[in-house]
Amino acid sequence: MIIKIFIIISIRKTIFLEKLRMLETKKIKSITSVRKFYFLDYFYILLLSVDRFWKMEEIFESFKILKQLYQLGESKYKKLTSESMPTKKQLDRYRYTLEQVIEEAKEYYLISEEKNGKLELTKSGIDLLKIAETKGNREFNLEIFRLMENQYEAFKYIINFAYEANKHKPGLLIFPNYSPSQMGIARKSIKCKDDIIQYLNSLVQRLEYDLEKFIGRRPNLVSHTNKIVNRLENSELLGKNKKDIFNPRDYNKIIKRIRDYWLAVFLKDIYHYEFSASSFDFWIYRGKQIGIIQVSEFFPNFSGRIVYPTSIISEKVNDPDFESLYEYDNGQSLFVHSLMEHQNDEKFVDTLVKYYFDLRKSYRGYFINLLALRELVCYSLKISDYVFEKLLNEVYKLNILGKLKIKISLEVDRLPEETKAIYLKREPVIVDGQVRNIIGIDVTKGGRKR
């Protein structure tokens, strides 16, 4: 009888584990079905529009106005410019984005659609809108994150994937991008197929070097040169003979094809990512807005993009610097490295000072770029932009009160909108309610300034 009961329990346990495995597999596979938009703010402007209007055309007009107000583009960058009179093509793109946001919002049960096509906020949608309006953007994003993870568990997959892909520098993923000029090859010297081959050969050596430095292994990438050349020949961007001169108007297209090829190689062959490059992009940039994944395309002394988690998936973390954001069915949780305890002020200041003086060697002046400093500090401490800004605000207040061992000067060089830029490619740092983008630090040692 005991043996029979034991067998029944074992069978039930096996069935339960198999169902759990199938559920997890289903969630992981579904991460590729994510809608094709980056900014979480889109959920807010949708909820706001549906709360105010019920006719689809009125919702669209509200969505369009709020989209421009919040500088939301279709890419991963916010727009610094707005179209006073959008073209038909742009309006079609806006409608497509609205449809995507609506469909994903339905998946999270934030809105419902009546048979007559009328959209309404659900109780969850109303509650989420209240969070945005009473607690702010940060809490709103965290609630959206939880809804996403309930549906997909995509962040769990991406974070575990990163740590598995690089154990040499845990979780760090690099995607180098070196143009010919960055390889010391002048644009005017690249005219024929053989010039492209020479660039590719130099590029392979540099990529192998970067992989050994950052990932801890040096795979042989030489065979990829011929594969790239064959693809460019098949696309008729390059000729069959080495001395064939290509159309100079195709130069940027050729370089982009090379860059896209290597991005796919790094994801699939080097890191063994299971899904599409587009799904990877959408999830990491959403993770960046939540503060659980850090992404940078402007890391000092590196050309390309770096990605690394500022969080871990674990059953238990005893370190008070980590905050639990989400609990999974298997007993694990997602912990973000918040570093928000007051005793970490000194650690943050020491790291700030260290990298400030490292950067000053190349800036040759008192003030340096604050955004570049943020990149180095965030990577060193494994914190998000959000945590960096919170800590900088905290120590800046201490600085004003004269309670720091250093003196911090924060100023504005040029605001993004004062440049000719179309897109806001890096989030600004806001300190004491104002945008700051340059920083100077004085350290007193033995009565003398460093």
C-alpha positions in Angstrom: 0.0 0.0 0.0 2.8 2.4 0.9 4.6 1.6 -2.3 1.4 2.2 -4.3 1.0 5.6 -2.6 4.6 6.4 -3.3 4.2 5.5 -7.0 1.0 7.7 -7.3 2.8 10.6 -5.6 5.8 10.2 -8.0 3.5 10.1 -11.0 1.7 13.2 -9.9 4.9 15.0 -9.2 6.3 14.0 -12.6 3.1 15.3 -14.3 3.2 18.5 -12.4 6.9 19.1 -13.3 6.2 18.3 -16.9 3.2 20.8 -17.0 5.5 23.4 -15.3 8.2 22.8 -17.9 5.7 23.1 -20.7 4.4 26.3 -19.2 7.9 27.8 -18.9 8.7 26.7 -22.5 5.5 28.3 -23.8 6.4 31.5 -22.0 9.9 31.5 -23.3 8.9 30.8 -26.9 6.3 33.6 -26.7 8.9 36.3 -26.1 9.2 36.7 -29.9 5.6 37.8 -30.1 6.2 41.0 -28.2 4.8 44.1 -30.0 7.2 46.1 -32.0 7.6 49.2 -29.8 10.2 50.1 -27.2 8.9 52.8 -24.8 6.8 51.8 -21.8 5.4 55.4 -21.9 3.2 54.2 -24.7 1.1 52.2 -22.2 0.5 55.4 -20.2 -0.6 57.5 -23.2 -2.9 54.8 -24.3 -4.5 54.4 -20.9 -4.8 58.2 -20.7 -6.4 58.4 -24.1 -8.9 55.5 -23.5 -9.8 57.1 -20.1 -10.7 60.3 -21.9 -12.3 59.1 -25.1 -14.2 56.1 -26.4 -14.3 56.6 -30.1 -11.3 55.1 -31.9 -10.6 58.2 -33.9 -10.6 60.4 -30.8 -8.3 58.0 -29.0 -6.0 58.1 -32.0 -5.9 61.9 -32.0 -5.2 62.0 -28.2 -2.5 59.3 -28.7 -0.9 61.2 -31.5 -0.7 64.5 -29.5 0.6 62.7 -26.3 3.1 60.8 -28.4 4.7 64.0 -29.6 4.4 65.6 -26.2 6.4 62.8 -24.6 8.8 62.7 -27.6 8.1 59.1 -28.3 9.6 57.7 -31.5 9.2 54.3 -33.1 12.8 53.5 -32.6 14.6 53.0 -29.3 15.4 56.8 -29.2 13.2 59.6 -28.1 12.6 62.4 -30.7 13.9 65.9 -30.1 11.9 67.2 -33.0 8.2 66.9 -33.8 6.3 67.0 -37.1 3.9 70.0 -37.1 2.1 68.4 -40.0 2.8 64.6 -40.1 2.8 63.0 -43.6 0.4 60.2 -44.5 3.2 57.7 -44.1 4.0 59.0 -40.6 0.3 58.9 -39.6 0.1 55.3 -40.8 3.1 54.5 -38.7 1.4 56.2 -35.7 -1.8 54.1 -36.2 0.3 50.9 -36.5 2.0 51.7 -33.2 -1.3 52.5 -31.5 -2.7 49.1 -32.7 0.3 47.3 -31.3 0.0 49.0 -27.9 -3.7 48.2 -27.8 -3.1 44.5 -28.5 -0.4 44.2 -25.9 -2.5 46.2 -23.3 -5.3 43.6 -23.9 -2.8 40.8 -23.1 -2.2 42.4 -19.7 -6.0 43.0 -19.2 -5.6 46.7 -19.0 -8.2 47.5 -21.6 -11.2 45.6 -23.0 -13.0 46.0 -26.3 -16.7 45.8 -26.7 -18.5 44.2 -29.7 -19.1 47.7 -31.1 -15.3 48.4 -31.0 -15.5 50.6 -28.0 -12.4 50.5 -25.8 -12.7 50.8 -22.0 -10.2 50.6 -19.2 -10.5 47.6 -17.0 -10.1 47.8 -13.2 -6.4 46.9 -13.7 -6.1 49.7 -16.3 -7.7 52.2 -14.0 -5.5 51.2 -11.1 -2.3 51.4 -13.3 -3.3 54.9 -14.5 -3.7 56.0 -10.8 -0.2 54.6 -10.1 1.3 56.7 -12.9 -0.5 59.9 -11.7 0.2 59.5 -8.0 3.4 57.6 -7.7 5.2 58.5 -11.0 6.9 56.9 -13.9 9.2 54.6 -11.9 6.4 52.8 -10.1 4.3 52.7 -13.3 7.2 51.0 -15.2 7.6 48.4 -12.4 3.9 47.5 -12.5 4.2 47.1 -16.3 7.3 45.0 -15.8 5.3 42.6 -13.5 2.5 42.3 -16.0 5.0 41.5 -18.7 6.8 38.9 -16.6 3.5 37.3 -15.7 2.9 36.8 -19.4 6.3 36.1 -20.9 9.1 35.7 -18.2 11.3 37.2 -20.9 13.4 39.2 -18.5 14.2 36.0 -16.6 15.3 34.4 -19.8 17.4 37.4 -20.9 19.1 37.8 -17.5 20.0 34.1 -17.2 21.1 34.0 -20.8 23.6 36.9 -20.2 25.2 35.3 -17.2 25.4 32.0 -19.0 26.9 33.6 -22.2 29.7 35.3 -20.3 31.2 33.9 -17.1 34.5 35.6 -17.5 33.0 39.1 -16.8 29.6 37.9 -15.5 26.7 38.9 -17.7 28.6 41.3 -19.9 27.6 41.1 -23.6 29.6 43.1 -26.2 28.6 43.9 -29.7 31.6 45.7 -31.2 31.1 48.0 -34.2 34.1 49.4 -35.9 33.8 51.5 -39.1 36.7 51.6 -41.5 37.7 55.1 -40.1 37.8 53.6 -36.6 40.1 50.9 -37.9 42.4 53.6 -39.3 41.2 53.2 -42.9 40.3 56.4 -44.7 36.9 56.4 -46.5 38.5 57.8 -49.7 40.8 54.8 -49.9 38.0 52.3 -50.0 37.0 52.0 -53.7 37.0 48.3 -54.7 36.2 44.9 -53.5 39.8 44.2 -52.3 39.6 47.3 -50.1 36.5 45.9 -48.4 38.3 42.6 -47.9 41.3 44.3 -46.3 38.9 46.1 -43.9 37.1 42.8 -43.1 40.4 41.1 -42.3 41.4 43.9 -40.0 38.0 43.9 -38.4 38.2 40.1 -37.7 41.4 40.6 -35.8 39.9 43.3 -33.7 36.7 41.4 -32.9 38.8 38.3 -31.9 40.8 40.6 -29.6 37.7 42.1 -28.0 36.2 38.7 -27.4 39.3 37.5 -25.6 39.5 40.7 -23.5 35.8 40.9 -22.5 34.5 37.3 -22.8 37.6 35.3 -22.0 37.8 33.2 -25.2 39.1 33.8 -28.7 37.1 32.0 -31.4 38.5 31.9 -34.9 36.3 34.2 -37.0 38.4 34.2 -40.2 35.9 32.0 -42.1 33.3 34.7 -41.8 35.1 37.1 -44.1 34.4 34.9 -47.2 30.7 34.5 -46.1 30.3 38.3 -45.9 31.9 38.8 -49.2 29.7 36.2 -50.9 26.6 37.8 -49.4 27.7 41.2 -50.7 28.4 39.7 -54.2 25.0 38.0 -54.2 23.4 41.3 -53.4 25.4 42.9 -56.3 26.9 45.4 -53.9 30.4 44.0 -54.8 31.7 42.6 -58.1 33.3 39.2 -58.7 36.8 40.5 -59.2 39.0 41.9 -56.4 39.7 45.1 -58.4 36.1 45.7 -59.3 35.1 49.2 -58.1 31.8 49.4 -56.3 29.2 52.2 -56.6 30.3 54.8 -54.0 26.6 55.4 -53.2 26.5 51.8 -51.8 29.2 52.4 -49.3 27.0 53.0 -46.3 24.8 50.1 -47.3 27.8 47.8 -47.5 29.1 48.9 -44.1 25.6 48.4 -42.5 25.3 44.9 -44.0 28.7 44.0 -42.4 27.6 45.4 -39.1 24.3 43.6 -39.1 26.0 40.3 -40.1 28.4 40.5 -37.1 25.5 41.4 -34.7 23.8 38.2 -35.8 27.0 36.2 -35.4 27.6 37.4 -31.9 24.1 36.7 -30.8 23.7 33.3 -32.4 27.2 31.8 -32.7 29.1 33.4 -29.8 26.4 33.8 -27.2 23.9 31.2 -28.5 20.7 33.4 -28.2 17.8 31.3 -29.3 15.5 34.0 -30.8 15.6 36.9 -33.3 17.9 39.9 -32.9 14.8 42.1 -32.9 13.3 40.3 -29.9 16.6 40.7 -28.1 16.6 44.5 -28.8 13.0 45.0 -27.6 13.5 43.2 -24.4 16.9 44.7 -23.4 15.7 48.3 -24.0 12.5 47.6 -22.1 14.7 46.2 -19.3 16.8 49.3 -19.4 13.7 51.5 -18.7 12.8 49.3 -15.8 16.4 49.4 -14.4 17.1 45.6 -14.5 19.3 45.6 -17.7 21.9 48.2 -18.6 22.5 49.0 -22.3 25.0 51.5 -23.7 26.0 52.4 -27.2 28.4 55.1 -25.9 30.7 53.3 -23.5 34.0 55.2 -23.2 36.9 53.7 -25.1 34.7 51.1 -26.8 33.0 51.3 -30.2 29.7 49.4 -30.3 27.0 48.3 -27.8 27.4 46.7 -24.4 24.7 45.0 -22.4 24.8 43.7 -18.9 22.2 42.8 -16.1 21.9 45.0 -13.0 19.9 42.2 -11.5 20.0 38.5 -10.8 17.6 35.6 -10.7 18.0 33.6 -7.4 16.0 31.9 -4.7 17.6 34.0 -2.0 19.9 37.0 -1.7 21.2 38.1 1.7 22.9 41.3 0.5 20.7 44.3 1.5 21.9 46.2 -1.7 19.5 43.9 -3.7 15.8 44.5 -3.8 13.3 41.8 -4.9 11.0 43.0 -7.7 9.3 39.7 -8.8 8.7 36.2 -7.5 8.5 33.2 -9.9 6.5 30.0 -9.5 9.7 27.9 -9.0 10.7 29.8 -5.9 13.2 32.1 -7.6 13.0 35.9 -7.6 14.3 38.7 -9.7 16.6 40.9 -7.5 17.7 44.3 -8.7 21.0 45.9 -7.5 19.5 49.0 -5.9 22.5 50.2 -3.8 20.1 52.6 -2.2 21.2 52.1 1.5 22.7 55.4 2.9 26.0 53.6 3.9 26.7 53.2 0.1 27.1 56.9 -0.4 30.9 56.6 0.3 31.2 53.7 -2.0 29.4 55.6 -4.8 31.6 58.8 -4.2 34.8 56.7 -4.3 33.8 55.2 -7.6 32.7 58.6 -9.0 36.1 60.1 -8.1 38.1 57.2 -9.5 36.5 57.3 -12.9 36.3 61.1 -13.0 40.1 61.3 -12.8 40.4 58.4 -15.3 38.3 60.4 -17.8 40.1 63.7 -17.1 43.3 62.2 -18.7 41.6 62.4 -22.1 39.4 65.5 -21.5 42.3 67.7 -20.5 40.1 70.0 -18.5 38.3 70.4 -15.2 34.9 69.6 -16.5 34.2 66.2 -18.1 31.2 64.6 -19.8 28.8 63.5 -17.0 27.1 60.9 -19.3 30.5 59.2 -20.0 31.2 59.1 -16.2 27.8 57.6 -15.6 28.6 54.8 -18.0 31.7 53.8 -16.1 30.2 54.1 -12.7 27.1 52.1 -13.6 29.2 49.3 -15.0 31.6 49.3 -12.1 28.8 49.2 -9.5 26.4 47.2 -11.7 23.6 49.8 -11.2 21.1 51.3 -13.6 20.9 54.9 -14.8 18.0 55.4 -12.4 20.0 54.4 -9.4 23.0 56.5 -10.5 20.8 59.6 -10.7 19.2 58.9 -7.3 22.6 58.5 -5.7 24.1 61.5 -7.4 21.2 63.7 -6.2 21.8 62.3 -2.7 25.5 63.1 -2.6 25.0 66.4 -4.3 22.8 67.6 -1.5 25.5 66.5 1.0 28.0 68.4 -1.2 26.0 71.6 -0.9 25.9 71.2 2.9 29.6 70.7 2.9 29.4 67.2 4.3 31.4 65.4 1.6 35.2 64.8 1.4 35.0 66.1 -2.1 33.5 69.1 -3.9 31.2 68.5 -6.9 30.4 71.1 -9.5 27.6 70.3 -11.9 26.9 72.4 -15.0 25.2 72.4 -18.3 27.3 72.5 -21.5 24.6 72.3 -24.2 21.1 70.8 -23.9 20.2 68.1 -26.4 17.6 70.4 -28.0 20.3 73.1 -28.5 22.2 70.7 -30.9 21.2 69.6 -34.4 20.3 66.2 -33.1 17.0 64.7 -34.2 16.9 61.9 -31.6 17.7 61.8 -27.9 20.1 58.9 -27.9 21.2 59.2 -24.2 18.9 59.9 -21.3 20.0 63.1 -19.5 21.0 63.2 -15.8 18.7 65.4 -13.8 20.2 66.7 -10.5 18.4 69.1 -8.2 15.6 69.4 -10.8 17.9 70.5 -13.7 19.5 68.7 -16.6 23.3 68.4 -16.0 25.8 67.1 -18.5 29.2 68.1 -17.3 30.9 67.6 -13.9 34.0 68.8 -12.1 35.3 67.2 -8.9 37.9 68.6 -6.4 39.5 66.2 -3.9 41.4 67.7 -1.0 44.5 65.7 0.1 46.8 67.0 2.8 45.6 70.5 2.2 46.3 70.4 -1.5 43.8 69.8 -4.3 44.2 66.9 -6.7 
